[in-house]
Amino acid sequence: MTADSSERQNNNETIQEPSPLRETWLRLLKNKAAVAGLIIITLFLLLAIFAPLVSPHDPIAQDIEFRKSPPFTRGYILGTDELGRDILSRLIYGARLSMTIGVISVGIAMIGGVAVGTISGYYGGWFDKIVMRIIDIMLAFPYVLLTIVIVAVLGPNLTNAMIAIGISQMPRYVRLVRASVLAEKESDYILAERSIGTGDFELMFGSILPNSLAPIIVQSTLGVGEAILSSAALSFLGLGAQPPIPEWGLMIASSREFVTNAWWIVTFPGLATLLAVLGFNLFGDGLRDVLDPRLKE
């Protein structure tokens, strides 16, 4: 009877042990900065998804009679811009655009960087040397300058801006993944799989890469915030989104001459950009703390 009770107790303890994913989630919820970042990101995502439902006005409709109206004027909660367009509606639709830019840009960087870094680190040799020299050259350029150069070559529009941001971020993923592959490819489990005839492709992308996902996830989260900021900078310089698209950087660029007499036109797009980037940075830092095995209790 005592043995049965002990066995049931052990079984209950085994069942009650949280899964790795649940354990990571619980650790993340204990990180206040990460939770704050997650709340900000969720808010912007909801605004982006339900923009047509929550936007009070058409983001490109002009009301010339109420140009540069201050906040809370005739139903314009955040006021209007120099063409009489509702700033709140443009911010909401701008959230949809900024989130899309961030995700697509990081997707381009991550897919290209992970593939190149994995192959380079696994095979090494002359291919690895050539890849690393190209990466060194790309990293020698300031990030923003490299992005501007690529956009200038491809042409100033939103699609090319996303491609340029993705290419500019790619070297970080290449180095990050390459370092992880170099650390993993000589591990005992990889040598064991190789000894039983497992192919190189399966070893790279089926065994090594899954064990290197933690730093990639953290980098991609931080990269979305940086991509949003880079997109705003490109639009500010006239190399990203073009009028009348409601993009935060473009809104700041078109309103910079009204800083002294219509502060709300430039302030609210700037605050939206700041909050979005801050949200992804806080969440990324929290993920890094949670996923770092050296910080686990």
N, C-alpha and C positions, 0 to 999 in steps of 0.2 A: 504493500500500500504506500509506504514511504517512497519507494523507488518510483512508483507510478506518479506520485505527486511531484517528485523532483523532475521527472521527465516532462510532465505537463508544464511545469514552471519554466524549464529550459526552452520548451517549444514556444511558450508565450513570449519570452524574452527575445527569441529569434524573430518571431513575427513582428514584434514591436520595434525592432531596429529600423530606423528610417533609411530609405534608399539614398544613394549618393546624391541624386538630383534633389530630393526633398531636404537633405542635410544642407546642401549648398543654398537652397532657397531660404531655409531657416537662418543660416548664417548671414545671408544677404539682408534679411529683414532686421537683423540686429545692428546693421550699419546704418546710422541715421542719415549720413550724407548720401549713401546709395539710394535709400528710400526717397529722400527729397528729390534726387535726380530722376528716379523712376516716376514720381508723381508729375514732375514737369514734362517729361517725355510723353507720358500718357495723355496729359492735357493737350499738348500740341498735336498728338496723333489723332485724338478724338476731333479736334477742330479741323484737322486736315480731311478726315474721312467724312465728316458731316458738314462740311463747309456750305453746301447749298441750303442746308436746313437751318443752320445757326446764323448765317450771314444776314444782317438786316437789310442790305441794299446790294445792288449790282456793283461789283468792284470796279467796273470801268465806266459806269454811268456818270455823266457830268451834270452838276447842278450849278450852272454859272452864277446864278443869283446868290448862292451861298458859298462863294469861293473863300477859302482860308477862314472858315467859321471856327471859332474855338469849341472845345468840348462841351457837350450837352446843349447844343444849339439845334433846335428844330428836329430833335430825334437823332442827331448825329452824336453818339456817345463820346467818341474820341475826336470829333471835329471833322473838317474836310480839308483837302489839300488845295494846291494852287489852281486846280481845274474843277473844284467842287465835288470831287469824288470822296466817298465815305472812307475814312482811314481805317476804321474797325473792320469793315468788309474786306478791304485790301490786305489787312494783316492776316485775316482768317484764311483767305485764299493763298496768301503768301506762305502760310504755314504748310499748306498742301504742297506747294512748289518746293519749298526748302527741304521738307522731309523726303520728297522724291529725289531731289538732287543729292542729298546726303546718302541715301541708301544705294542709288545707282552708282554713284562715284565710288563708294567704298566697295560695292560689288565688283566693279571693274578692277580696282586695285587688288582686292583679295583674291579673285579668281586667277588673275595673271600672276600676282606675286607668289601665291601658294604653289601654283604649278611650276613656275620657274625655280623657286627656292627648293622645292622638293627634289626635282630632277637634278639640280645643280649640286645639292648637298649629298645626294645618294651616289651619283656617279663620280663626282669630283673630276680630277684630271684637267685636260685642256678646256673642256666646256665650262667647268666651274671657274677657271681663271678668267676666261673671256667674260662670263656673266658678272663676276665680281668687279672687273675693271669698268664695265659699263655702268654698274650700280655706283661705283665710286665717282664716276664722272657726273652722274645724275645728282648724287648727294653733294657734289661740290657747288652746285647752283643753289642759291636760296630758293626755298620752296615756292614762294609767291612768284619770284622771277621766272622760274622754270614753268610754272603754270601759265603765266602771261605769254611766254615765248611759244608754248604749244598752241595756245588759243590763237595767237597772231598767225601761226602757220596754217592752222585748220580753218580759221575764219571766226569772227565774233558772233556766236549765237549760243543759245542755251545748251543744245546737244553737244557741241564742241567743248563748251565749258565743263560739262560733266566728264567727257573723255579726258580732257586735260588734267582735271583734278585727280581722276583715277590713275592716270599714268604717273603723275607727280607723287602720289602716295605709294605707288607700287614698290619702290626700293625698300621701304621699311618692312613690308611683308616678305620680300625676298630674303633679306638678311635674317629676319626673325625665324622664318620657317627653315632656312638653311642651317642655322645654329641648332635648332631642335632636331633636325634630321641627322646632323653630324653626331649629336649626343646619343641618339637612339639606334642608329644603324648597326652599331657594334654590340648592342645589348644581347644578352643570352637568348631571349625569346626570338629575336630576329635571326640569330645564327642557327637556332633550332629549326625555324621555319625554312630557312634557306637550305638546310641539310636534307630536308624531306622533299625538296624540289619546288618550293613555292616560287612563282615567277616574280620578276622585278616590279611589275606594275602593281600586283597585289600586295607586295611587301611595302611599297612606297605609300600607296593610297588606301590600303586596307588595314595595315598594321602600324606603320610608323606615324602617318599623319593623324589618325585619331588620338594618339597619345600626345600630340602637339597642339591640340585645339585650344587649350586654356589661354595661352598668350595671344593667339589669333583672335579669339573672341574679345578679349580686352582691347586689343589694338583696333579692331573694327568698330567697337563702341566709341572709343575716343576719336576715331577717324571720321565718324559721321558728323560730330560737332565741328571738327576742323574743316570738313567739306562744306558745311553750311556757311561757315565764316569765309572760306575762300570764294564760294559762289557770290556772297554778298560783296566781297572786294572786287571781283571781276565785273559784276554788274555796276558797281560804283564807277569803275573805270570805263564803262561802255563796252566791255568785252563779253559780257554774259547775257542775261535776259535783256530784251529790247522792249521799249514802250509799245503798247500800254500794259504789258504783263505786270501783274501785281507781285513784284518780287522785292523783298526787304531791302537789299542793297541798292536796287534801282530807285526805290522810294526815297532812300537817304540821299542818293546822288541828285535827284530832281528837286529836292527840298533844301539843299544846303545853303542856298542864298536867302532862305527865309528864317534862319536860326534866330535872328534878333527880333523879328516882328511877328513870327508865327511858330513858336517853339514846338508846338505839338506835332507839326508835320514831320519833323526830323526826329523828335524824341521817341515817339512810340515805335517806329520801325527799329530804331537802335536798341530799345529795351527788349523788343521781341527777339532780335538776333542774340542779344546778350543772354537772355533767359534760356533760349534753345541750346546754345553752346554750353552754358553752365550746366544744364540738365544732363547732357551727354557726358560732360567731363566728370561730374559728381558720380554718375552711375558707373562710368568706366573705372574710376578710381576705386569705387566700392567693389566692383567685380574683381579687380586686381588683388585687393586685400583678401577677398573670399577664396579665390581660386589659387592663391599662392600657397603651396603646401607647407612652406616654412612658417606661415602664420597660423596654421591650424593647431588647436590645442591638443 
